[in-house]
């Protein structure tokens, strides 16, 4: 028997077993979560609920409010294909992207479907009822186990992403420092840097945006660099009204996006196959950008300190028109000596110098695919499997970068081997389409649980590992000393999907339905419709069976 529920999903029948509080729970209201929410609503699945740790949507673009925060992807490719935005700049600021996210939440009426200031502490699969039990807590500071409660969902989509848990430097004495200290991803606007002695640890993607801004107002800025970064000039400009007007029209916008995607495809086609056997091609970026560094810096000492020894592409490429130039200022110092410890007054380096500061900024990144932090909370699947332990034992794996065997009705945005070179929005749209497609197929078969089969999962993950092993990330000495998060604690590169965006879209859209396993709580004959207190859709008893197509 089939009945249509008010959330838009048809099920073979409902049961007297526990019904979930929500059909779909989305963890995180950043662009990933918003992307899947919009796709779910468009498909008719309306019982959707967000669990958002912060008090507003936007994810990293709401949380990261440090000076100079901006996207490093051209704005044309940083909006959903069906939700165009009139950006003010070619590379919009973080606050402008956060506003875009908030506007989408309003347009699709998602605010009322969101529990803000709500943190997920754990997830556990309930096999008897085919639902997830999600332990949540208010983010006002309650310790684990205090003030928590449990909600349930038929499906979950983990949209937390990799840039969530701040990583402080593994250096002793941080608590000894008596001045103000802050991580770039948890910026405290109450800290006034004007006229202060400021130290910044880190020269990655966040550091290169913060450093020029702080140099303008601090009395003295000292930058501690472990690994230099490759960057290119940033072709940023304010988008004129006539261009905004033109891009508001569908055909010009599609033409511009098509041209941009062609460029990205060409880059993907050129970079992905690179291996140790094509060294000259790999190193051409070093030659070009090395010449740019010499042209900008001119000072031999700065050139030597700021020019990386690893190959362009080993770390995420960056763009800036101000970063290199900042180190030519007399009130900016670059320190490449290793840090030994924090002190009461500042930072002590290996050369015996104590650098004194009023404020220390840790632009030291995030815990990306690190042991003990992936996933960021316990996820217990079928047969009491712990996801972190499973990945420790069997290496990172996923089906198409989205789902994991043994964890029914659970999806990730992104999962291992999901992210491609280019705009994250492209991956979000392709992944969201796949997730909704799987949910709809589960519905069509009258099932209540689905998970990928092990064989196609292992085949996909092994294929990704084999392709990545041939790239310069893992061959020769191209990436030696890069300290890149592209290489995870297992020695692989599970963050990266080594395909083009077109291949990703095709595989996620047309993957075989039978690569998933579908199961249902099978009903025995229903009660008579006129039996008091019981309707025909109720079930007296049930057992779990696999549903075939």
Secondary structure, 3 states (H helix, E strand, C coil): CCEECCCCCEECCCCCCCCCCEEEEEECCCHHHHHHHHHHHHCCCCCEEEECCCCCCCCHHHHCCCCCCECCCCHHHCCCCCCCCCCCECCCEHHHHHHHHHHHHHHCCCHHHEECCEEEEEEEEECCCCEEEEEEEECCCCCCCCCEEEEEEEEEEECCCCCCCECCCCCCCHHHCCCEEEEHHHCCCCCCCCCCEEEEECCCHHHHHHHHHHHCCCCEEEEECCCCCCEECCCCCECCHHHHHHHCCHHHHHHHHHHHHHHHHHHHHHHCCCCHHHHHHHHHHHHHHHHHHHHHHCCHHHHHHHCCCCCCCCCCCEECCCHHHHCCCCCEEEECCCEEEECCCEEEECCCCEEECCEEEECCCECCCCCCCCCCCEEECHHHCEHHHHHHHHCCCCECCCECCCCCCEEECCCCCCECCCCHHHHHHHHHHHHHHHHHHHHHCCCCEEEECHHHHHHHHHHHHHHHHCCCCCCCCCCCCCCCCCCCCCCCCCCECCCCHHHHHHHHHHCCHHHEEEEEEEECCCCCCCCCCCCCCCCCCEEEEECCC
